[in-house]
């Protein structure tokens, strides 16, 4: 009988301590603010037809921005998809086909200009990371060694 033993420490081992309660205490109010914004926006336009899928995507993107970059992308307040999300959605068909053939995306990365459509998105990501480094909002580390 073989037993697989993971080389990574488990949450109960001495090497890994999960700090989930502290992380939730910091993230929960920020997420609740975004949800409250969404509810207020939906209530202000009650009775009108809405694309709930689009609104949930905008909520998710605002929450990811808040947690990952310490700033909201204001998708909910503007009611419009952020340009970075638009760039991702524009290229999903290409990625869906490319991911079925694993080596195709790898080859595309070596062809000059093949990934030019992603350049604005990569530049945006780099800018956001630089801005995040300048912001000193306390964000707890979920896993502490």
MODELLER restraints for C-alpha pairs under 7 A, 6 or more apart:
rsr = mdl.restraints
at = mdl.atoms
rsr.add(forms.Gaussian(group=physical.xy_distance, feature=features.Distance(at['CA:9:A'], at['CA:15:A']), mean=6.10, stdev=0.5))
rsr.add(forms.Gaussian(group=physical.xy_distance, feature=features.Distance(at['CA:9:A'], at['CA:16:A']), mean=6.07, stdev=0.5))
rsr.add(forms.Gaussian(group=physical.xy_distance, feature=features.Distance(at['CA:10:A'], at['CA:16:A']), mean=6.56, stdev=0.5))
rsr.add(forms.Gaussian(group=physical.xy_distance, feature=features.Distance(at['CA:11:A'], at['CA:17:A']), mean=6.07, stdev=0.5))
rsr.add(forms.Gaussian(group=physical.xy_distance, feature=features.Distance(at['CA:11:A'], at['CA:18:A']), mean=6.42, stdev=0.5))
rsr.add(forms.Gaussian(group=physical.xy_distance, feature=features.Distance(at['CA:15:A'], at['CA:145:A']), mean=5.72, stdev=0.5))
rsr.add(forms.Gaussian(group=physical.xy_distance, feature=features.Distance(at['CA:16:A'], at['CA:143:A']), mean=6.85, stdev=0.5))
rsr.add(forms.Gaussian(group=physical.xy_distance, feature=features.Distance(at['CA:16:A'], at['CA:144:A']), mean=6.22, stdev=0.5))
rsr.add(forms.Gaussian(group=physical.xy_distance, feature=features.Distance(at['CA:16:A'], at['CA:145:A']), mean=5.09, stdev=0.5))
rsr.add(forms.Gaussian(group=physical.xy_distance, feature=features.Distance(at['CA:17:A'], at['CA:143:A']), mean=6.14, stdev=0.5))
rsr.add(forms.Gaussian(group=physical.xy_distance, feature=features.Distance(at['CA:17:A'], at['CA:144:A']), mean=5.52, stdev=0.5))
rsr.add(forms.Gaussian(group=physical.xy_distance, feature=features.Distance(at['CA:17:A'], at['CA:145:A']), mean=6.41, stdev=0.5))
rsr.add(forms.Gaussian(group=physical.xy_distance, feature=features.Distance(at['CA:18:A'], at['CA:142:A']), mean=6.10, stdev=0.5))
rsr.add(forms.Gaussian(group=physical.xy_distance, feature=features.Distance(at['CA:18:A'], at['CA:143:A']), mean=4.96, stdev=0.5))
rsr.add(forms.Gaussian(group=physical.xy_distance, feature=features.Distance(at['CA:18:A'], at['CA:144:A']), mean=6.44, stdev=0.5))
rsr.add(forms.Gaussian(group=physical.xy_distance, feature=features.Distance(at['CA:19:A'], at['CA:142:A']), mean=5.18, stdev=0.5))
rsr.add(forms.Gaussian(group=physical.xy_distance, feature=features.Distance(at['CA:19:A'], at['CA:143:A']), mean=6.03, stdev=0.5))
rsr.add(forms.Gaussian(group=physical.xy_distance, feature=features.Distance(at['CA:20:A'], at['CA:142:A']), mean=6.02, stdev=0.5))
rsr.add(forms.Gaussian(group=physical.xy_distance, feature=features.Distance(at['CA:23:A'], at['CA:140:A']), mean=5.64, stdev=0.5))
rsr.add(forms.Gaussian(group=physical.xy_distance, feature=features.Distance(at['CA:23:A'], at['CA:142:A']), mean=6.25, stdev=0.5))
rsr.add(forms.Gaussian(group=physical.xy_distance, feature=features.Distance(at['CA:31:A'], at['CA:63:A']), mean=6.13, stdev=0.5))
rsr.add(forms.Gaussian(group=physical.xy_distance, feature=features.Distance(at['CA:34:A'], at['CA:59:A']), mean=6.92, stdev=0.5))
rsr.add(forms.Gaussian(group=physical.xy_distance, feature=features.Distance(at['CA:34:A'], at['CA:63:A']), mean=6.79, stdev=0.5))
rsr.add(forms.Gaussian(group=physical.xy_distance, feature=features.Distance(at['CA:37:A'], at['CA:76:A']), mean=6.98, stdev=0.5))
rsr.add(forms.Gaussian(group=physical.xy_distance, feature=features.Distance(at['CA:38:A'], at['CA:76:A']), mean=6.14, stdev=0.5))
rsr.add(forms.Gaussian(group=physical.xy_distance, feature=features.Distance(at['CA:58:A'], at['CA:75:A']), mean=5.34, stdev=0.5))
rsr.add(forms.Gaussian(group=physical.xy_distance, feature=features.Distance(at['CA:58:A'], at['CA:76:A']), mean=6.02, stdev=0.5))
rsr.add(forms.Gaussian(group=physical.xy_distance, feature=features.Distance(at['CA:58:A'], at['CA:81:A']), mean=6.34, stdev=0.5))
rsr.add(forms.Gaussian(group=physical.xy_distance, feature=features.Distance(at['CA:59:A'], at['CA:76:A']), mean=6.40, stdev=0.5))
rsr.add(forms.Gaussian(group=physical.xy_distance, feature=features.Distance(at['CA:62:A'], at['CA:72:A']), mean=5.00, stdev=0.5))
rsr.add(forms.Gaussian(group=physical.xy_distance, feature=features.Distance(at['CA:62:A'], at['CA:73:A']), mean=5.26, stdev=0.5))
rsr.add(forms.Gaussian(group=physical.xy_distance, feature=features.Distance(at['CA:62:A'], at['CA:74:A']), mean=6.42, stdev=0.5))
rsr.add(forms.Gaussian(group=physical.xy_distance, feature=features.Distance(at['CA:62:A'], at['CA:75:A']), mean=6.34, stdev=0.5))
rsr.add(forms.Gaussian(group=physical.xy_distance, feature=features.Distance(at['CA:63:A'], at['CA:72:A']), mean=6.90, stdev=0.5))
rsr.add(forms.Gaussian(group=physical.xy_distance, feature=features.Distance(at['CA:65:A'], at['CA:71:A']), mean=5.56, stdev=0.5))
rsr.add(forms.Gaussian(group=physical.xy_distance, feature=features.Distance(at['CA:65:A'], at['CA:72:A']), mean=5.16, stdev=0.5))
rsr.add(forms.Gaussian(group=physical.xy_distance, feature=features.Distance(at['CA:65:A'], at['CA:73:A']), mean=6.14, stdev=0.5))
rsr.add(forms.Gaussian(group=physical.xy_distance, feature=features.Distance(at['CA:66:A'], at['CA:72:A']), mean=4.83, stdev=0.5))
rsr.add(forms.Gaussian(group=physical.xy_distance, feature=features.Distance(at['CA:69:A'], at['CA:128:A']), mean=6.65, stdev=0.5))
rsr.add(forms.Gaussian(group=physical.xy_distance, feature=features.Distance(at['CA:69:A'], at['CA:132:A']), mean=5.33, stdev=0.5))
rsr.add(forms.Gaussian(group=physical.xy_distance, feature=features.Distance(at['CA:70:A'], at['CA:132:A']), mean=6.77, stdev=0.5))
rsr.add(forms.Gaussian(group=physical.xy_distance, feature=features.Distance(at['CA:73:A'], at['CA:82:A']), mean=6.77, stdev=0.5))
rsr.add(forms.Gaussian(group=physical.xy_distance, feature=features.Distance(at['CA:75:A'], at['CA:81:A']), mean=5.67, stdev=0.5))
rsr.add(forms.Gaussian(group=physical.xy_distance, feature=features.Distance(at['CA:75:A'], at['CA:82:A']), mean=6.07, stdev=0.5))
rsr.add(forms.Gaussian(group=physical.xy_distance, feature=features.Distance(at['CA:84:A'], at['CA:121:A']), mean=5.93, stdev=0.5))
rsr.add(forms.Gaussian(group=physical.xy_distance, feature=features.Distance(at['CA:87:A'], at['CA:121:A']), mean=6.64, stdev=0.5))
rsr.add(forms.Gaussian(group=physical.xy_distance, feature=features.Distance(at['CA:98:A'], at['CA:104:A']), mean=5.81, stdev=0.5))
rsr.add(forms.Gaussian(group=physical.xy_distance, feature=features.Distance(at['CA:98:A'], at['CA:105:A']), mean=5.65, stdev=0.5))
rsr.add(forms.Gaussian(group=physical.xy_distance, feature=features.Distance(at['CA:99:A'], at['CA:105:A']), mean=6.94, stdev=0.5))
rsr.add(forms.Gaussian(group=physical.xy_distance, feature=features.Distance(at['CA:108:A'], at['CA:114:A']), mean=5.85, stdev=0.5))
rsr.add(forms.Gaussian(group=physical.xy_distance, feature=features.Distance(at['CA:109:A'], at['CA:115:A']), mean=6.57, stdev=0.5))
